[in-house]
Amino acid sequence: MDPERSDSDERARRRRLAEVFGEVLPDTTSDERDQPDPAARDVEAWYRENRPPHHGG
Protein backbone atom coordinates (compact mmCIF):
# COMPACT_ATOMS: atom_id res chain seq x y z
CA MET A 1 0.00 0.00 0.00
CA ASP A 2 1.24 3.47 -0.88
CA PRO A 3 2.07 5.37 2.36
CA GLU A 4 0.75 8.60 0.82
CA ARG A 5 -2.63 7.05 -0.01
CA SER A 6 -5.35 8.01 2.47
CA ASP A 7 -7.75 5.55 4.09
CA SER A 8 -10.65 6.95 2.05
CA ASP A 9 -8.64 6.47 -1.17
CA GLU A 10 -7.90 2.89 -0.16
CA ARG A 11 -11.58 2.18 0.62
CA ALA A 12 -12.59 3.66 -2.74
CA ARG A 13 -9.99 1.53 -4.54
CA ARG A 14 -11.22 -1.63 -2.80
CA ARG A 15 -14.85 -0.75 -3.58
CA ARG A 16 -14.00 -0.31 -7.29
CA LEU A 17 -12.16 -3.63 -7.33
CA ALA A 18 -15.15 -5.33 -5.67
CA GLU A 19 -17.50 -3.83 -8.27
CA VAL A 20 -15.36 -5.18 -11.09
CA PHE A 21 -14.27 -8.55 -9.70
CA GLY A 22 -17.00 -9.36 -7.19
CA GLU A 23 -16.52 -10.60 -3.66
CA VAL A 24 -13.04 -10.80 -2.28
CA LEU A 25 -11.92 -14.31 -1.41
CA PRO A 26 -11.79 -15.16 2.30
CA ASP A 27 -8.43 -15.28 4.08
CA THR A 28 -8.76 -19.05 4.45
CA THR A 29 -10.44 -21.52 2.14
CA SER A 30 -12.92 -24.15 3.25
CA ASP A 31 -10.37 -26.94 2.93
CA GLU A 32 -8.08 -25.05 5.32
CA ARG A 33 -10.87 -24.40 7.84
CA ASP A 34 -12.12 -28.00 7.79
CA GLN A 35 -8.74 -29.45 8.75
CA PRO A 36 -8.14 -30.47 12.35
CA ASP A 37 -5.55 -28.56 14.32
CA PRO A 38 -2.21 -29.92 13.08
CA ALA A 39 -0.61 -29.37 16.49
CA ALA A 40 -3.19 -31.69 18.06
CA ARG A 41 -2.55 -34.55 15.62
CA ASP A 42 -0.27 -37.48 16.26
CA VAL A 43 2.89 -36.72 14.25
CA GLU A 44 3.66 -40.38 13.60
CA ALA A 45 0.13 -40.93 12.23
CA TRP A 46 0.55 -37.93 9.93
CA TYR A 47 3.76 -39.38 8.51
CA ARG A 48 2.11 -42.77 7.93
CA GLU A 49 -0.89 -41.16 6.17
CA ASN A 50 1.30 -38.95 3.97
CA ARG A 51 4.07 -41.42 3.13
CA PRO A 52 4.66 -41.56 -0.64
CA PRO A 53 3.76 -44.91 -2.22
CA HIS A 54 7.31 -45.51 -3.44
CA HIS A 55 8.49 -45.63 0.20
CA GLY A 56 6.59 -48.89 0.78
CA GLY A 57 4.75 -50.05 3.81
N, CA, C and O of each residue as an XYZ file, in Angstrom:
228
protein
N       0.849     -1.178      0.000
C       0.000      0.000      0.000
C       0.883      1.225      0.000
O       1.901      1.263      0.692
N       0.502      2.227     -0.772
C       1.244      3.474     -0.875
C       1.078      4.262      0.416
O      -0.054      4.525      0.823
N       2.182      4.651      1.083
C       2.069      5.373      2.358
C       1.384      6.725      2.224
O       0.857      7.251      3.204
N       1.385      7.298      1.013
C       0.748      8.599      0.820
C      -0.752      8.473      0.528
O      -1.464      9.477      0.511
N      -1.227      7.263      0.301
C      -2.633      7.048     -0.014
C      -3.445      7.105      1.270
O      -3.097      6.453      2.254
N      -4.518      7.875      1.271
C      -5.345      8.010      2.470
C      -6.253      6.791      2.624
O      -6.425      6.002      1.694
N      -6.829      6.656      3.821
C      -7.754      5.549      4.086
C      -8.967      5.613      3.169
O      -9.439      4.584      2.688
N      -9.471      6.816      2.926
C     -10.646      6.945      2.053
C     -10.287      6.552      0.619
O     -11.104      5.946     -0.073
N      -9.075      6.888      0.163
C      -8.636      6.471     -1.168
C      -8.556      4.948     -1.248
O      -8.961      4.343     -2.240
N      -8.029      4.344     -0.192
C      -7.902      2.893     -0.158
C      -9.274      2.217     -0.162
O      -9.471      1.222     -0.860
N     -10.217      2.746      0.607
C     -11.576      2.184      0.621
C     -12.217      2.314     -0.752
O     -12.883      1.389     -1.216
N     -12.023      3.456     -1.405
C     -12.589      3.658     -2.739
C     -11.974      2.685     -3.740
O     -12.678      2.144     -4.593
N     -10.669      2.462     -3.640
C      -9.992      1.530     -4.536
C     -10.531      0.119     -4.340
O     -10.801     -0.590     -5.309
N     -10.685     -0.285     -3.080
C     -11.217     -1.627     -2.797
C     -12.659     -1.766     -3.273
O     -13.047     -2.824     -3.768
N     -13.455     -0.711     -3.128
C     -14.847     -0.749     -3.577
C     -14.905     -0.906     -5.103
O     -15.725     -1.666     -5.617
N     -14.033     -0.186     -5.824
C     -13.997     -0.308     -7.285
C     -13.569     -1.721     -7.705
O     -14.130     -2.295     -8.638
N     -12.586     -2.265     -7.018
C     -12.161     -3.630     -7.327
C     -13.291     -4.619     -7.077
O     -13.495     -5.540     -7.868
N     -14.027     -4.437     -5.986
C     -15.146     -5.330     -5.670
C     -16.250     -5.221     -6.718
O     -16.882     -6.221     -7.058
N     -16.486     -4.010     -7.233
C     -17.499     -3.827     -8.267
C     -17.112     -4.560     -9.544
O     -17.966     -5.123    -10.228
N     -15.826     -4.551     -9.861
C     -15.364     -5.181    -11.092
C     -15.229     -6.692    -10.936
O     -15.685     -7.447    -11.795
N     -14.609     -7.134     -9.853
C     -14.274     -8.545     -9.704
C     -15.188     -9.313     -8.770
O     -15.052    -10.532     -8.662
N     -16.098     -8.664     -8.102
C     -16.995     -9.357     -7.192
C     -16.410     -9.469     -5.798
O     -15.509     -8.719     -5.420
N     -16.937    -10.418     -5.044
C     -16.517    -10.603     -3.660
C     -15.045    -10.957     -3.567
O     -14.504    -11.671     -4.411
N     -14.421    -10.454     -2.547
C     -13.035    -10.800     -2.276
C     -13.010    -12.175     -1.629
O     -13.876    -12.501     -0.817
N     -12.024    -12.975     -1.987
C     -11.920    -14.311     -1.407
C     -11.615    -14.220      0.079
O     -10.948    -13.281      0.511
N     -12.086    -15.168      0.864
C     -11.788    -15.163      2.297
C     -10.304    -15.413      2.535
O      -9.599    -15.902      1.652
N      -9.835    -15.075      3.731
C      -8.429    -15.283      4.078
C      -8.060    -16.755      4.085
O      -6.933    -17.114      3.743
N      -9.005    -17.615      4.473
C      -8.758    -19.055      4.448
C      -9.834    -19.711      3.600
O     -10.969    -19.237      3.546
N      -9.476    -20.792      2.948
C     -10.441    -21.518      2.143
C     -11.108    -22.592      2.985
O     -10.648    -22.899      4.084
N     -12.180    -23.158      2.477
C     -12.922    -24.155      3.253
C     -12.079    -25.385      3.558
O     -12.231    -25.989      4.619
N     -11.190    -25.764      2.640
C     -10.365    -26.935      2.935
C      -9.359    -26.645      4.044
O      -8.951    -27.562      4.756
N      -8.959    -25.402      4.202
C      -8.081    -25.050      5.317
C      -8.850    -25.011      6.636
O      -8.328    -25.431      7.669
N     -10.072    -24.515      6.608
C     -10.868    -24.405      7.838
C     -11.348    -25.762      8.325
O     -11.509    -25.961      9.529
N     -11.579    -26.704      7.408
C     -12.117    -28.001      7.793
C     -11.070    -28.942      8.360
O     -11.418    -29.999      8.886
N      -9.803    -28.587      8.267
C      -8.737    -29.455      8.751
C      -8.639    -29.376     10.267
O      -8.815    -28.307     10.851
N      -8.361    -30.501     10.896
C      -8.139    -30.469     12.347
C      -6.861    -29.707     12.660
O      -6.015    -29.503     11.789
N      -6.734    -29.298     13.886
C      -5.552    -28.563     14.323
C      -4.324    -29.458     14.162
O      -4.240    -30.504     14.807
N      -3.358    -29.060     13.301
C      -2.206    -29.925     13.081
C      -1.380    -30.146     14.338
O      -0.739    -31.189     14.472
N      -1.377    -29.206     15.250
C      -0.609    -29.366     16.485
C      -1.218    -30.456     17.368
O      -0.516    -31.060     18.179
N      -2.513    -30.708     17.216
C      -3.187    -31.692     18.055
C      -3.080    -33.108     17.496
O      -3.404    -34.073     18.188
N      -2.631    -33.237     16.260
C      -2.548    -34.555     15.621
C      -1.308    -35.308     16.059
O      -0.300    -34.717     16.445
N      -1.405    -36.610     15.992
C      -0.270    -37.482     16.262
C       0.692    -37.381     15.078
O       0.318    -37.701     13.949
N       1.910    -36.944     15.323
C       2.886    -36.721     14.253
C       3.190    -38.018     13.520
O       3.272    -38.026     12.292
N       3.355    -39.095     14.238
C       3.658    -40.380     13.605
C       2.527    -40.808     12.672
O       2.790    -41.331     11.589
N       1.279    -40.594     13.072
C       0.125    -40.934     12.229
C       0.134    -40.076     10.963
O      -0.179    -40.567      9.879
N       0.487    -38.816     11.097
C       0.546    -37.927      9.927
C       1.569    -38.444      8.927
O       1.302    -38.476      7.726
N       2.740    -38.850      9.413
C       3.764    -39.378      8.512
C       3.301    -40.656      7.824
O       3.568    -40.842      6.636
N       2.617    -41.537      8.540
C       2.114    -42.766      7.926
C       1.071    -42.450      6.854
O       1.094    -43.055      5.782
N       0.159    -41.516      7.123
C      -0.889    -41.160      6.170
C      -0.334    -40.465      4.931
O      -0.910    -40.585      3.850
N       0.753    -39.754      5.066
C       1.296    -38.954      3.971
C       2.565    -39.534      3.364
O       3.253    -38.844      2.611
N       2.887    -40.776      3.671
C       4.068    -41.419      3.127
C       3.851    -41.690      1.636
O       2.821    -42.245      1.255
N       4.801    -41.308      0.801
C       4.659    -41.555     -0.635
C       4.623    -43.059     -0.920
O       5.268    -43.829     -0.208
N       3.895    -43.484     -1.929
C       3.760    -44.909     -2.224
C       5.102    -45.593     -2.518
O       5.263    -46.776     -2.219
N       6.041    -44.887     -3.083
C       7.313    -45.509     -3.440
C       8.198    -45.773     -2.215
O       9.281    -46.341     -2.349
N       7.746    -45.367     -1.026
C       8.494    -45.632      0.199
C       8.027    -46.934      0.872
O       8.553    -47.320      1.915
N       7.053    -47.594      0.278
C       6.588    -48.887      0.777
C       5.811    -48.797      2.082
O       5.641    -47.722      2.657
N       5.362    -49.916      2.514
C       4.751    -50.048      3.810
C       3.329    -49.791      3.907
O       2.757    -49.890      4.992
